[in-house]
Amino acid sequence: MTAEDYTVEVPASKPAQTSVPVHPLLAERWSPRAMDPSTTLSDEQFTALFEAARWAPSWGNTQPARYIAARRGEPAFDRIHGTLSRGNKGWTSNAAALAIGVAQLVDDDGEPLPYGEYGVALATQNLVLQAVAEGLYGHQMAGFDRDAVRAEFGVPAEFEPVVAVAVGGLGTLAGMPERLQEKELRPRIRKPLAELVFTDWGRPRF
């Protein structure tokens, strides 16, 4: 079987099955691991990811999100890749770009800065949705070595690595382990709203 035979196996779209319509950027966002090694990001596309992140809301406009980022082929890409868990190293080499989201935890006066990780989460969701708008895919990861990131990139003690992100184009299942192939083909599911939104605790709003 050729690589071309595999291309139909990874769905280009896994639209969310929602109770009411939501914006297509939200409905179409999903997190594939099968990434196309030929996809590259232009300077403008790469910059736009972090411009989108920059304009995320944050507590008191403290803007706690920082990123270490590189495109495939740049030295820092391989350095970021080296900090990922073994399972994530197996597929992220095909990403067009990798990034580590870092939260500022202490302000310039040495005082604790609240909601730093929350700020990184908001900024990174902006980044991923910008990728979707560009016809790309983003996959956020907890599987990386925070101490390795600190050592490799000189992250100061008042900052905390929070999340790794891979961005790229959709690839094929060729060469992927069977367990990852199953994840790529698995339907997207979420808990129903009745389990998530209440009028009183445990009393569904919807």
C-alpha positions in Angstrom: 0.0 0.0 0.0 1.4 3.4 -1.0 1.4 6.6 1.1 -1.3 7.9 -1.2 -3.6 5.1 -0.2 -3.4 6.2 3.4 -4.4 9.8 2.8 -8.2 9.1 2.8 -7.9 7.5 6.3 -7.3 10.7 8.3 -10.4 12.9 8.2 -9.6 16.4 7.2 -12.5 17.5 9.3 -14.1 16.2 12.5 -16.8 18.8 13.1 -18.1 18.9 16.7 -21.6 17.6 17.2 -23.1 20.5 19.1 -26.6 21.0 20.6 -26.7 24.4 18.8 -24.5 25.8 16.1 -21.1 27.3 17.2 -18.6 29.2 15.2 -16.8 27.0 12.5 -13.4 27.8 14.0 -14.5 26.1 17.2 -16.5 23.3 15.5 -13.6 22.4 13.2 -10.8 22.5 15.7 -9.3 19.1 16.5 -5.9 17.9 17.5 -4.4 15.4 15.0 -1.0 13.7 15.5 -0.7 12.8 11.8 1.1 15.9 10.4 2.4 16.5 6.9 6.2 16.7 6.8 6.0 18.9 3.7 3.8 21.6 5.3 5.7 24.8 6.0 4.7 28.1 7.6 5.4 31.4 5.9 6.8 34.2 8.0 3.4 35.9 8.2 1.6 32.7 9.2 4.2 31.9 11.9 4.0 35.5 13.3 0.2 35.5 13.2 0.1 32.5 15.6 1.8 34.6 18.3 0.1 37.8 17.4 -3.2 36.0 18.1 -1.8 34.8 21.4 -0.6 38.3 22.3 -4.2 39.6 22.0 -5.7 37.1 24.4 -7.4 38.5 27.6 -5.4 38.3 30.8 -6.0 39.2 34.5 -5.4 43.0 34.8 -3.8 43.0 31.3 -0.7 41.4 32.9 0.0 39.4 29.8 1.7 36.4 31.5 2.2 34.2 28.4 5.6 33.8 26.9 6.6 31.3 24.1 9.7 29.6 23.0 9.0 28.8 19.3 10.6 27.7 16.1 9.8 26.3 12.7 10.9 22.9 11.4 14.5 23.3 10.0 15.5 25.9 12.6 17.9 24.9 15.4 15.5 25.7 18.2 12.9 23.3 16.7 15.1 20.4 17.4 15.9 21.7 20.9 12.2 22.0 21.7 11.6 18.5 20.2 14.3 17.1 22.5 12.3 18.2 25.6 9.1 16.3 24.5 8.1 13.0 26.0 9.0 9.9 24.1 5.4 9.4 22.9 5.2 12.9 21.5 8.7 12.8 19.9 7.4 10.0 17.7 5.1 12.2 15.7 6.0 15.9 16.3 9.1 15.8 14.0 6.6 16.3 11.1 5.1 19.5 12.6 5.7 22.7 10.8 6.4 24.5 14.1 6.8 23.7 17.8 6.3 26.0 20.8 6.5 25.9 24.5 4.0 28.1 26.4 5.5 29.6 29.6 3.7 31.4 32.4 5.0 34.4 34.3 4.3 33.6 38.0 6.0 36.6 39.7 5.6 40.2 38.7 8.3 42.8 38.2 8.2 43.7 41.9 8.7 40.1 43.0 5.1 39.6 44.0 3.1 36.5 43.0 1.2 37.1 39.8 -2.2 35.4 39.9 -3.7 33.5 37.0 -0.5 33.1 35.0 -1.3 29.6 33.9 -4.8 30.6 33.0 -3.4 33.4 30.9 -1.2 31.0 29.0 -4.2 28.8 28.4 -6.2 31.6 26.9 -3.3 32.8 24.8 -2.6 29.3 23.5 -6.2 28.7 22.6 -6.0 31.9 20.5 -2.9 30.5 18.9 -4.6 27.2 18.0 -7.7 29.0 16.6 -5.5 31.2 14.5 -3.9 28.0 13.1 -7.4 26.7 12.3 -8.2 29.9 10.5 -5.0 29.4 8.4 -6.2 25.9 7.4 -3.7 24.3 9.8 -3.9 22.1 12.9 -2.7 22.6 16.4 -2.0 20.0 19.0 -1.4 21.0 22.6 0.6 18.7 24.8 1.4 18.2 28.5 4.0 15.5 27.6 7.3 17.4 27.9 10.1 17.8 30.4 9.7 21.1 32.2 13.2 20.9 33.8 14.7 20.1 30.4 13.0 23.2 29.0 14.4 25.3 31.8 17.9 24.0 31.3 17.9 24.1 27.5 16.5 27.6 27.2 17.5 29.3 30.4 13.9 29.9 31.6 14.1 32.0 34.8 12.7 30.7 38.1 9.8 33.1 38.1 8.5 31.6 34.9 6.9 28.1 34.6 6.7 26.0 31.4 3.1 25.0 31.0 2.3 23.5 27.6 3.9 22.4 24.4 2.2 23.0 21.0 2.7 21.5 17.6 1.3 23.2 14.5 1.2 21.9 11.0 -0.8 20.4 8.1 -2.7 17.2 8.1 -0.6 14.1 7.2 -1.3 10.4 6.7 -1.4 7.3 8.9 1.6 5.8 7.1 4.2 4.7 9.6 2.2 5.6 12.7 1.8 3.1 15.5 -1.5 1.3 15.5 -2.5 2.9 18.9 -2.0 6.4 17.4 -3.8 5.5 14.2 -6.8 4.5 16.3 -6.7 7.9 18.1 -6.7 9.7 14.7 -9.8 7.9 13.6 -11.7 8.0 16.9 -14.8 10.3 16.9 -14.6 13.4 18.9 -16.8 13.3 22.0 -17.6 15.6 24.9 -19.7 15.2 28.0 -23.2 16.6 27.6 -24.1 20.1 28.8 -26.3 18.5 31.4 -23.2 17.3 33.2 -21.3 20.6 32.9 -23.7 23.6 33.5 -25.9 23.9 36.6 -28.4 26.2 38.2 -27.6 24.6 41.6 -24.8 22.0 41.8 -25.9 18.9 40.1 -29.1 20.5 38.7 -28.6 20.8 34.9 -29.2 24.1 33.3 -29.6 22.6 29.9 
